[in-house]
């Protein structure tokens, strides 16, 4: 993959990142257990890392492409990532993890297909479509980085796009056939709601986990999340695919066209209306799908751990319960033993946001707006396994527990609920582990 910065056609002084001369980057369609080798050639004027979002790096966390496990690729240099899609299926993405490169695009889709000898728990679709929905700014990504560095609020996005197009993208299918739509929110700030005019969405997979196949009129997809749903083309051939922002003022909307093969009828209006500010609606839907702030160290964590370099990180600095007092900046690492069970409670006192457990899959046991007390421990219900989990404001939004199967990642494991939460993290914390 060759990453190159070019001028954007919308505004002469605005630049974007192309991969192999295209945007979005090429979709990687692979099969479970495939060995994948990707050489990234950095033609930018900044150091670059690419992270493979949701891919389980089993005993190879240095291939994950984030600061702390990888050294950034210098300009005019290259690095070869070597990964195995071991015992994994699902819808995922890749994108730059350094600076604000993600705001300049440079992302693509990863679809891990099941082996032909392994049946899938839903009818085989006639074809699949990959949709990457993202927020977009007219401001250059380096200016956005300066805004953050100066401690200013991050600006509201100017628009949404689907696969790099604002409103003219077209997906063509044949009436009577079922199609698998793989949709990912690759944006930076905005949760989105996705719906297709005149059609229902049968959810079959969320970030590598098959679901109960509930049918929805629309689906909320939060930052970093990916979902796959089946759509059967049975309606009138004049329908829109719509994505709009959630919990924002104003509401941004982007459309694409679901075109029936052989039809000359244009897409019709009005567009289907989606939810806007209803947090409880979003939380209710999520239930149906089953204070130290981290800073990156100058020395990568894997190097510091391997060579026993002191002063880079402090193991277990974050305690079981959030302390009172002002927030402290530090580099904290959790020590775990192979096959440990870990329970994490996310308590969010701010707006809806998404936490990422990079290369980890975890079971979601609860979503609510209450603050976490022990008496709620019996209200837990397993919902789904994923690596990106939305957090709602005004209290605890979910907690999860995973069996650590490898250093920095997790095997296919069993899950359980213990009597007490072992770790409570407040907004701003990032969970990492080293060998």
DRENVEX-163179 format. One record per residue (C-alpha): chain; residue number from 1; x, y, z. Coordinates in pm, whole numbers, plus 32768, in hexadecimal, padded with zeros to 4 digits. Layout:
BEGIN
[site "A"; NUM; [X; Y; Z]]
...
//
This chain:
BEGIN
[site "A"; 1; [8000; 8000; 8000]]
[site "A"; 2; [808A; 8152; 7F9E]]
[site "A"; 3; [800B; 8275; 8071]]
[site "A"; 4; [8023; 83C6; 7FC2]]
[site "A"; 5; [7FA0; 851F; 801C]]
[site "A"; 6; [7EF0; 85D3; 7EFE]]
[site "A"; 7; [7E1C; 8709; 7ECD]]
[site "A"; 8; [7CA8; 86E0; 7F00]]
[site "A"; 9; [7BD2; 873D; 7DD5]]
[site "A"; 10; [7ADA; 87F6; 7EB3]]
[site "A"; 11; [7BD1; 88FA; 7F2B]]
[site "A"; 12; [7D26; 8937; 7E91]]
[site "A"; 13; [7DDF; 8969; 7FDA]]
[site "A"; 14; [7D3F; 883A; 8085]]
[site "A"; 15; [7DF5; 86F1; 8067]]
[site "A"; 16; [7D90; 8589; 809D]]
[site "A"; 17; [7E3D; 8439; 80B9]]
[site "A"; 18; [7E22; 833E; 7F9D]]
[site "A"; 19; [7E7B; 81CD; 7FB3]]
[site "A"; 20; [7EFF; 813C; 7E6F]]
[site "A"; 21; [7E74; 8272; 7DC6]]
[site "A"; 22; [7D10; 823E; 7E3E]]
[site "A"; 23; [7C20; 82A6; 7F50]]
[site "A"; 24; [7BA6; 81EE; 800F]]
[site "A"; 25; [7CC5; 80F8; 800D]]
[site "A"; 26; [7C9B; 7F9C; 7F79]]
[site "A"; 27; [7BB3; 7EB3; 8039]]
[site "A"; 28; [7C6D; 7D84; 80C0]]
[site "A"; 29; [7B96; 7C4F; 808B]]
[site "A"; 30; [7C3B; 7B2C; 813D]]
[site "A"; 31; [7BD7; 79D9; 81CB]]
[site "A"; 32; [7BF5; 7955; 832D]]
[site "A"; 33; [7D59; 78DB; 8377]]
[site "A"; 34; [7DEA; 7991; 824A]]
[site "A"; 35; [7F48; 7A1C; 8276]]
[site "A"; 36; [7F41; 7B88; 820C]]
[site "A"; 37; [807A; 7C4C; 81AF]]
[site "A"; 38; [8054; 7DC2; 8172]]
[site "A"; 39; [8176; 7EAA; 8123]]
[site "A"; 40; [812A; 8013; 817A]]
[site "A"; 41; [81FA; 8115; 80BE]]
[site "A"; 42; [81E6; 8269; 8165]]
[site "A"; 43; [81F1; 8384; 8068]]
[site "A"; 44; [8168; 8482; 8160]]
[site "A"; 45; [823C; 8591; 8203]]
[site "A"; 46; [81E0; 8507; 835E]]
[site "A"; 47; [8227; 83BE; 8411]]
[site "A"; 48; [810A; 82C9; 83D6]]
[site "A"; 49; [806D; 8195; 8472]]
[site "A"; 50; [7F4A; 80C6; 83EE]]
[site "A"; 51; [7E75; 8007; 84E8]]
[site "A"; 52; [7DA7; 7ED5; 8489]]
[site "A"; 53; [7C72; 7F23; 854E]]
[site "A"; 54; [7BDF; 7DED; 85F4]]
[site "A"; 55; [7CD8; 7CF2; 8568]]
[site "A"; 56; [7D50; 7C13; 8684]]
[site "A"; 57; [7ECA; 7C29; 8692]]
[site "A"; 58; [7F14; 7ADB; 8735]]
[site "A"; 59; [806F; 7AE8; 87D2]]
[site "A"; 60; [80C6; 7BF9; 86D7]]
[site "A"; 61; [8050; 7D3B; 8779]]
[site "A"; 62; [8171; 7DF5; 86D3]]
[site "A"; 63; [80B1; 7DD1; 858A]]
[site "A"; 64; [7F85; 7E93; 860C]]
[site "A"; 65; [7FFA; 7FE4; 858C]]
[site "A"; 66; [7FC6; 80C5; 86BA]]
[site "A"; 67; [80BD; 819A; 877A]]
[site "A"; 68; [813E; 80CF; 889F]]
[site "A"; 69; [815A; 7F86; 87E3]]
[site "A"; 70; [81DF; 800B; 8697]]
[site "A"; 71; [82DF; 8112; 8642]]
[site "A"; 72; [824B; 81FD; 853A]]
[site "A"; 73; [82C0; 81CE; 83D2]]
[site "A"; 74; [839C; 82FA; 8376]]
[site "A"; 75; [8356; 83BE; 8236]]
[site "A"; 76; [83D5; 8315; 80F8]]
[site "A"; 77; [83FA; 81CD; 81B3]]
[site "A"; 78; [8334; 808C; 81C1]]
[site "A"; 79; [82C8; 7F7D; 82B6]]
[site "A"; 80; [8237; 7E26; 8272]]
[site "A"; 81; [8117; 7DB1; 834C]]
[site "A"; 82; [80EE; 7C38; 836D]]
[site "A"; 83; [7FA7; 7BBC; 8403]]
[site "A"; 84; [7EDC; 7A7D; 8413]]
[site "A"; 85; [7D61; 7A95; 841B]]
[site "A"; 86; [7D5D; 7979; 8514]]
[site "A"; 87; [7C06; 78E9; 856D]]
[site "A"; 88; [7B5A; 7A31; 851C]]
[site "A"; 89; [7A47; 7AAE; 8435]]
[site "A"; 90; [799D; 7BFB; 8413]]
[site "A"; 91; [7992; 7D62; 839F]]
[site "A"; 92; [7AB7; 7E43; 83FA]]
[site "A"; 93; [7B80; 7F6F; 8380]]
[site "A"; 94; [7CE0; 7FF7; 836A]]
[site "A"; 95; [7D48; 8163; 8390]]
[site "A"; 96; [7E69; 8245; 83FC]]
[site "A"; 97; [7E9A; 8251; 8575]]
[site "A"; 98; [7F99; 836C; 857F]]
[site "A"; 99; [7F5C; 84E0; 85B2]]
[site "A"; 100; [7E1D; 8551; 84FF]]
[site "A"; 101; [7E5B; 8489; 83C1]]
[site "A"; 102; [7D0B; 83DF; 83E9]]
[site "A"; 103; [7C62; 852F; 83A7]]
[site "A"; 104; [7D11; 852F; 8253]]
[site "A"; 105; [7C73; 83E1; 81F8]]
[site "A"; 106; [7D6C; 82CB; 81A9]]
[site "A"; 107; [7C8B; 81AF; 8220]]
[site "A"; 108; [7BF4; 8073; 818D]]
[site "A"; 109; [7B27; 7F3E; 81E1]]
[site "A"; 110; [7B8D; 7DE3; 8255]]
[site "A"; 111; [7A98; 7CC5; 821C]]
[site "A"; 112; [7AF8; 7B76; 82B3]]
[site "A"; 113; [7A26; 7A66; 8210]]
[site "A"; 114; [79DF; 7912; 82A4]]
[site "A"; 115; [7A8F; 77E2; 8210]]
[site "A"; 116; [79C0; 772A; 810C]]
[site "A"; 117; [79A4; 75F7; 81ED]]
[site "A"; 118; [7911; 76C6; 830B]]
[site "A"; 119; [779F; 7719; 82DF]]
[site "A"; 120; [7727; 7877; 8330]]
[site "A"; 121; [75ED; 789A; 8409]]
[site "A"; 122; [7524; 795E; 8308]]
[site "A"; 123; [74C6; 7935; 8197]]
[site "A"; 124; [75EA; 796C; 80AF]]
[site "A"; 125; [75C7; 7AC7; 8012]]
[site "A"; 126; [75D2; 7AF5; 7E9B]]
[site "A"; 127; [76DB; 7C04; 7EC3]]
[site "A"; 128; [7773; 7CE2; 7FCF]]
[site "A"; 129; [77AA; 7E5B; 7FDD]]
[site "A"; 130; [78A2; 7F14; 80BA]]
[site "A"; 131; [7836; 806C; 8137]]
[site "A"; 132; [792B; 8149; 81F5]]
[site "A"; 133; [7877; 8273; 8290]]
[site "A"; 134; [7948; 8390; 8316]]
[site "A"; 135; [7932; 84F7; 838B]]
[site "A"; 136; [79F6; 85F5; 82C2]]
[site "A"; 137; [7A95; 874D; 82F5]]
[site "A"; 138; [7AED; 8862; 8205]]
[site "A"; 139; [7C11; 88AA; 82ED]]
[site "A"; 140; [7D63; 880C; 82A5]]
[site "A"; 141; [7DBE; 86F0; 8393]]
[site "A"; 142; [7EFA; 87A7; 8404]]
[site "A"; 143; [7E27; 88D3; 846A]]
[site "A"; 144; [7D40; 87E9; 8529]]
[site "A"; 145; [7E70; 875F; 85DD]]
[site "A"; 146; [7EDA; 88C0; 863E]]
[site "A"; 147; [7D7E; 8903; 86C8]]
[site "A"; 148; [7D9B; 87D7; 87AE]]
[site "A"; 149; [7F01; 882A; 8811]]
[site "A"; 150; [7E8C; 8985; 887C]]
[site "A"; 151; [7D84; 88EE; 895F]]
[site "A"; 152; [7C5F; 896E; 8894]]
[site "A"; 153; [7B1A; 88B5; 8856]]
[site "A"; 154; [7B1F; 87D7; 8725]]
[site "A"; 155; [7A4A; 8874; 8612]]
[site "A"; 156; [78FE; 87E2; 85A4]]
[site "A"; 157; [791D; 8727; 8456]]
[site "A"; 158; [78B1; 87D1; 8316]]
[site "A"; 159; [7811; 86A1; 8273]]
[site "A"; 160; [77EF; 8528; 8261]]
[site "A"; 161; [7854; 8449; 8140]]
[site "A"; 162; [7828; 82DD; 80DB]]
[site "A"; 163; [795B; 8243; 8038]]
[site "A"; 164; [79DC; 83A1; 7FF4]]
[site "A"; 165; [78A4; 8417; 7F3E]]
[site "A"; 166; [77AD; 8519; 7FC5]]
[site "A"; 167; [766E; 84AA; 7F12]]
[site "A"; 168; [76A7; 83FD; 7DC3]]
[site "A"; 169; [771F; 82A0; 7E23]]
[site "A"; 170; [7650; 8185; 7D8D]]
[site "A"; 171; [762B; 8017; 7DEF]]
[site "A"; 172; [757F; 7F3B; 7CEC]]
[site "A"; 173; [74C5; 7DF8; 7D33]]
[site "A"; 174; [73B5; 7D18; 7CA6]]
[site "A"; 175; [7253; 7D06; 7D2B]]
[site "A"; 176; [7209; 7BD6; 7DFE]]
[site "A"; 177; [7372; 7B9B; 7E6B]]
[site "A"; 178; [740E; 7BD3; 7FC3]]
[site "A"; 179; [7547; 7CA8; 7FE7]]
[site "A"; 180; [7637; 7CC9; 810C]]
[site "A"; 181; [7688; 7E32; 8167]]
[site "A"; 182; [77C6; 7E56; 8234]]
[site "A"; 183; [77B6; 7FB2; 82D0]]
[site "A"; 184; [78C6; 8053; 83A5]]
[site "A"; 185; [78D5; 81A3; 8453]]
[site "A"; 186; [7A39; 8215; 840A]]
[site "A"; 187; [79FB; 8379; 8481]]
[site "A"; 188; [7AA0; 8432; 859D]]
[site "A"; 189; [7980; 84CF; 865B]]
[site "A"; 190; [7824; 847B; 85DF]]
[site "A"; 191; [7743; 8354; 862E]]
[site "A"; 192; [7669; 8306; 8501]]
[site "A"; 193; [751A; 8269; 84B6]]
[site "A"; 194; [74FC; 819A; 8377]]
[site "A"; 195; [73B7; 8143; 82C6]]
[site "A"; 196; [7345; 80DB; 8169]]
[site "A"; 197; [7207; 816A; 80D9]]
[site "A"; 198; [70F3; 8064; 80C0]]
[site "A"; 199; [71CD; 7F47; 8147]]
[site "A"; 200; [7213; 7EA5; 8296]]
[site "A"; 201; [7369; 7E45; 8319]]
[site "A"; 202; [73A3; 7CE8; 83A6]]
[site "A"; 203; [74D7; 7D03; 8485]]
[site "A"; 204; [75B4; 7BCD; 8468]]
[site "A"; 205; [770C; 7C36; 84E5]]
[site "A"; 206; [77B1; 7D3E; 85C0]]
[site "A"; 207; [792F; 7D55; 85B4]]
[site "A"; 208; [7966; 7BE2; 858C]]
[site "A"; 209; [7846; 7B61; 8661]]
[site "A"; 210; [770D; 7ACB; 85C7]]
[site "A"; 211; [75D0; 7B5D; 865E]]
[site "A"; 212; [746B; 7AEC; 86A0]]
[site "A"; 213; [73FD; 7B71; 8548]]
[site "A"; 214; [7305; 7C72; 85C1]]
[site "A"; 215; [7260; 7D4C; 84B7]]
[site "A"; 216; [727E; 7EC8; 84CE]]
[site "A"; 217; [71FB; 7FF6; 8415]]
[site "A"; 218; [7347; 80A5; 8458]]
[site "A"; 219; [7489; 8067; 851A]]
[site "A"; 220; [7566; 8147; 85EF]]
[site "A"; 221; [76D7; 8112; 85A7]]
[site "A"; 222; [77C2; 81C8; 8690]]
[site "A"; 223; [7926; 823D; 864E]]
[site "A"; 224; [7A0A; 8118; 85FA]]
[site "A"; 225; [78F2; 8018; 85EA]]
[site "A"; 226; [78A1; 7F30; 84C7]]
[site "A"; 227; [7763; 7E6D; 847D]]
[site "A"; 228; [76E6; 7D86; 8369]]
[site "A"; 229; [7579; 7D63; 830D]]
[site "A"; 230; [74B0; 7CB0; 8200]]
[site "A"; 231; [73C8; 7D75; 811C]]
[site "A"; 232; [72D7; 7CC8; 802D]]
[site "A"; 233; [727F; 7D98; 7EFD]]
[site "A"; 234; [7106; 7D81; 7EEB]]
[site "A"; 235; [708A; 7EEA; 7EE5]]
[site "A"; 236; [7059; 7FE7; 7DD0]]
[site "A"; 237; [719D; 802B; 7D13]]
[site "A"; 238; [71CD; 8193; 7D83]]
[site "A"; 239; [726A; 8186; 7EDB]]
[site "A"; 240; [736D; 824B; 7FA0]]
[site "A"; 241; [7473; 81D6; 8097]]
[site "A"; 242; [7486; 82DE; 81A7]]
[site "A"; 243; [7580; 831F; 82BE]]
[site "A"; 244; [7555; 843E; 83B3]]
[site "A"; 245; [7603; 84B0; 84EE]]
[site "A"; 246; [7579; 8463; 8648]]
[site "A"; 247; [7570; 8545; 877B]]
[site "A"; 248; [75EB; 8677; 86B5]]
[site "A"; 249; [7570; 87D2; 865F]]
[site "A"; 250; [755D; 8800; 853B]]
[site "A"; 251; [751A; 86A5; 84AE]]
[site "A"; 252; [75F8; 8646; 8389]]
[site "A"; 253; [7571; 855B; 827E]]
[site "A"; 254; [760A; 849E; 815A]]
[site "A"; 255; [755A; 83C3; 805A]]
[site "A"; 256; [75AE; 82B1; 7F63]]
[site "A"; 257; [74CB; 81FF; 7E6B]]
[site "A"; 258; [7456; 8097; 7E77]]
[site "A"; 259; [741B; 805C; 7D03]]
[site "A"; 260; [7350; 7F3B; 7C7C]]
[site "A"; 261; [73F4; 7EA4; 7B47]]
[site "A"; 262; [7339; 7EFE; 7A07]]
[site "A"; 263; [7276; 8019; 7AA7]]
[site "A"; 264; [727D; 8180; 7A29]]
[site "A"; 265; [71AA; 8209; 7B47]]
[site "A"; 266; [726C; 830B; 7C15]]
[site "A"; 267; [7280; 82FC; 7D90]]
[site "A"; 268; [7154; 83A1; 7E30]]
[site "A"; 269; [7118; 8490; 7F50]]
[site "A"; 270; [70D0; 84D7; 8065]]
[site "A"; 271; [71F2; 8425; 810A]]
[site "A"; 272; [719F; 8335; 8226]]
[site "A"; 273; [71AC; 83E9; 8374]]
[site "A"; 274; [729A; 8362; 8479]]
[site "A"; 275; [72C7; 839C; 85EF]]
[site "A"; 276; [7380; 84D5; 8657]]
[site "A"; 277; [73BE; 8519; 87C9]]
[site "A"; 278; [730D; 83F1; 886C]]
[site "A"; 279; [741D; 8358; 8947]]
[site "A"; 280; [732A; 8263; 89E7]]
[site "A"; 281; [72C2; 81EA; 888C]]
[site "A"; 282; [742E; 81A7; 8835]]
[site "A"; 283; [7471; 80FC; 8980]]
[site "A"; 284; [733D; 8021; 895C]]
[site "A"; 285; [73AF; 7FB5; 8803]]
[site "A"; 286; [750F; 7F6E; 8880]]
[site "A"; 287; [7480; 7E87; 898A]]
[site "A"; 288; [73DE; 7DB8; 887A]]
[site "A"; 289; [752E; 7D78; 87D2]]
[site "A"; 290; [75D8; 7CC4; 88BF]]
[site "A"; 291; [7C7D; 837F; 8E7C]]
[site "A"; 292; [7DB2; 8378; 8DC8]]
[site "A"; 293; [7DB8; 83E0; 8C5A]]
[site "A"; 294; [7EA3; 8312; 8B83]]
[site "A"; 295; [7FBF; 83B9; 8AC1]]
[site "A"; 296; [809E; 830D; 89C3]]
[site "A"; 297; [8205; 82DE; 8A3C]]
[site "A"; 298; [8331; 8348; 896C]]
[site "A"; 299; [83B5; 81E2; 8981]]
[site "A"; 300; [82CF; 80D3; 88F0]]
[site "A"; 301; [8240; 7FFB; 8A05]]
[site "A"; 302; [82AF; 7EB4; 8968]]
[site "A"; 303; [8419; 7F2C; 895C]]
[site "A"; 304; [840B; 7FB0; 8AC0]]
[site "A"; 305; [8380; 7E66; 8B3E]]
[site "A"; 306; [846D; 7D89; 8A77]]
[site "A"; 307; [85A8; 7E47; 8AD9]]
[site "A"; 308; [8531; 7E99; 8C3A]]
[site "A"; 309; [8551; 8010; 8C04]]
[site "A"; 310; [84E5; 80C1; 8D45]]
[site "A"; 311; [8409; 81F5; 8D5A]]
[site "A"; 312; [8343; 81BE; 8C18]]
[site "A"; 313; [8200; 8136; 8CB1]]
[site "A"; 314; [8172; 80DB; 8E02]]
[site "A"; 315; [80BD; 7F8D; 8E21]]
[site "A"; 316; [7F63; 7F96; 8EBD]]
[site "A"; 317; [7F65; 810C; 8F00]]
[site "A"; 318; [7DED; 811A; 8EC4]]
[site "A"; 319; [7D3E; 8096; 8FF9]]
[site "A"; 320; [7C03; 7FC5; 901E]]
[site "A"; 321; [7B32; 80F7; 9073]]
[site "A"; 322; [7B5C; 8256; 8FE7]]
[site "A"; 323; [7C0E; 8338; 90E2]]
[site "A"; 324; [7B88; 848D; 913E]]
[site "A"; 325; [7C44; 85C2; 90D4]]
[site "A"; 326; [7CCF; 8652; 8F91]]
[site "A"; 327; [7D2B; 857A; 8E65]]
[site "A"; 328; [7E9A; 851E; 8E3C]]
[site "A"; 329; [7F52; 84D9; 8CF7]]
[site "A"; 330; [801B; 8398; 8CFD]]
[site "A"; 331; [8072; 825D; 8C3B]]
[site "A"; 332; [7FC9; 813C; 8CE9]]
[site "A"; 333; [7FD7; 7FCD; 8C89]]
[site "A"; 334; [7F0A; 7EAC; 8D12]]
[site "A"; 335; [7FC1; 7D68; 8D5E]]
[site "A"; 336; [7EFF; 7C2D; 8D0A]]
[site "A"; 337; [7F4B; 7ABD; 8D01]]
[site "A"; 338; [7EEF; 79DE; 8BDE]]
[site "A"; 339; [7D7C; 797B; 8BF0]]
[site "A"; 340; [7D2C; 7A76; 8D03]]
[site "A"; 341; [7BC4; 7AEB; 8D1A]]
[site "A"; 342; [7BAF; 7C65; 8D14]]
[site "A"; 343; [7A7D; 7D39; 8D5A]]
[site "A"; 344; [7A7A; 7EA8; 8CFA]]
[site "A"; 345; [7972; 7FAA; 8D51]]
[site "A"; 346; [7964; 80E3; 8C79]]
[site "A"; 347; [78C5; 8208; 8D2D]]
[site "A"; 348; [788C; 832A; 8C3E]]
[site "A"; 349; [783E; 8483; 8CCE]]
[site "A"; 350; [784C; 8530; 8B7E]]
[site "A"; 351; [779D; 850D; 8A2C]]
[site "A"; 352; [776D; 83CE; 8967]]
[site "A"; 353; [78C1; 834C; 8902]]
[site "A"; 354; [796D; 820A; 889E]]
[site "A"; 355; [7A80; 814F; 8953]]
[site "A"; 356; [7B63; 8063; 8892]]
[site "A"; 357; [7BFD; 7F25; 891A]]
[site "A"; 358; [7D02; 7F03; 880A]]
[site "A"; 359; [7D2A; 7D94; 8797]]
[site "A"; 360; [7C44; 7D29; 88B5]]
[site "A"; 361; [7AE7; 7C9B; 8898]]
[site "A"; 362; [7A0A; 7CB5; 89CA]]
[site "A"; 363; [78AD; 7C53; 8A2F]]
[site "A"; 364; [77BF; 7D70; 8A7C]]
[site "A"; 365; [76FA; 7D21; 8BB5]]
[site "A"; 366; [7636; 7E5E; 8BF2]]
[site "A"; 367; [75D2; 7FB5; 8B76]]
[site "A"; 368; [752F; 80B4; 8C59]]
[site "A"; 369; [7530; 821B; 8CD0]]
[site "A"; 370; [7565; 81CD; 8E3F]]
[site "A"; 371; [76AC; 81F3; 8EF9]]
[site "A"; 372; [774F; 80A8; 8F45]]
[site "A"; 373; [76F1; 801D; 9099]]
[site "A"; 374; [771F; 7EB5; 9105]]
[site "A"; 375; [75A6; 7E7A; 9123]]
[site "A"; 376; [7582; 7E82; 8FA6]]
[site "A"; 377; [7666; 7D58; 8F73]]
[site "A"; 378; [7544; 7C65; 8F4C]]
[site "A"; 379; [74A9; 7D31; 8E30]]
[site "A"; 380; [75BA; 7CD0; 8D3C]]
[site "A"; 381; [755E; 7C2E; 8BF2]]
[site "A"; 382; [764E; 7BB9; 8AE7]]
[site "A"; 383; [7609; 7C7C; 89A8]]
[site "A"; 384; [7720; 7C65; 88AA]]
[site "A"; 385; [7896; 7C49; 887E]]
[site "A"; 386; [7948; 7D6D; 87DD]]
[site "A"; 387; [7A7B; 7E4D; 87FB]]
[site "A"; 388; [79D0; 7FA3; 87E3]]
[site "A"; 389; [78C5; 7FFE; 88DE]]
[site "A"; 390; [77F6; 813B; 88EF]]
[site "A"; 391; [77D8; 81EA; 8A3F]]
[site "A"; 392; [76A8; 82C0; 8A91]]
[site "A"; 393; [76B3; 83EE; 8B74]]
[site "A"; 394; [7625; 8408; 8CD7]]
[site "A"; 395; [76BC; 82CF; 8D69]]
[site "A"; 396; [7733; 8171; 8D22]]
[site "A"; 397; [76F2; 8108; 8BBF]]
[site "A"; 398; [7779; 7FA8; 8BBC]]
[site "A"; 399; [786E; 7EB9; 8C50]]
[site "A"; 400; [791A; 7D90; 8BBE]]
[site "A"; 401; [79FA; 7C72; 8C16]]
[site "A"; 402; [7AF0; 7BB1; 8B43]]
[site "A"; 403; [7BDE; 7A92; 8B73]]
[site "A"; 404; [7D37; 7B09; 8B10]]
[site "A"; 405; [7DAC; 79FE; 8A1C]]
[site "A"; 406; [7EEA; 7AA1; 8999]]
[site "A"; 407; [7FC0; 7BCC; 89F1]]
[site "A"; 408; [7F0A; 7CFD; 896D]]
[site "A"; 409; [7DEE; 7C33; 88D7]]
[site "A"; 410; [7CEB; 7B29; 8927]]
[site "A"; 411; [7CA4; 79CB; 88A9]]
[site "A"; 412; [7B4D; 7930; 886C]]
[site "A"; 413; [7AF7; 790E; 89D9]]
[site "A"; 414; [79E8; 78D5; 8AD6]]
[site "A"; 415; [7950; 79F6; 8B99]]
[site "A"; 416; [78C8; 7A16; 8CF6]]
[site "A"; 417; [7846; 7B20; 8DE3]]
[site "A"; 418; [78FF; 7B46; 8F2C]]
[site "A"; 419; [7871; 7BD3; 906E]]
[site "A"; 420; [792A; 7D1D; 9060]]
[site "A"; 421; [79B0; 7DFB; 8F4E]]
[site "A"; 422; [7B2A; 7DE6; 8F57]]
[site "A"; 423; [7B71; 7F2B; 8EA4]]
[site "A"; 424; [7AA9; 806A; 8E79]]
[site "A"; 425; [7B25; 815E; 8D72]]
[site "A"; 426; [7AAB; 82C0; 8D3D]]
[site "A"; 427; [7A92; 8374; 8BF2]]
[site "A"; 428; [7BEB; 83B9; 8B64]]
[site "A"; 429; [7C91; 8274; 8BC6]]
[site "A"; 430; [7D23; 8187; 8AC5]]
[site "A"; 431; [7D51; 8018; 8B15]]
[site "A"; 432; [7E98; 7F77; 8AA8]]
[site "A"; 433; [7F61; 7E46; 8B0C]]
[site "A"; 434; [80C3; 7DD2; 8AC9]]
[site "A"; 435; [8174; 7C89; 8AE3]]
//
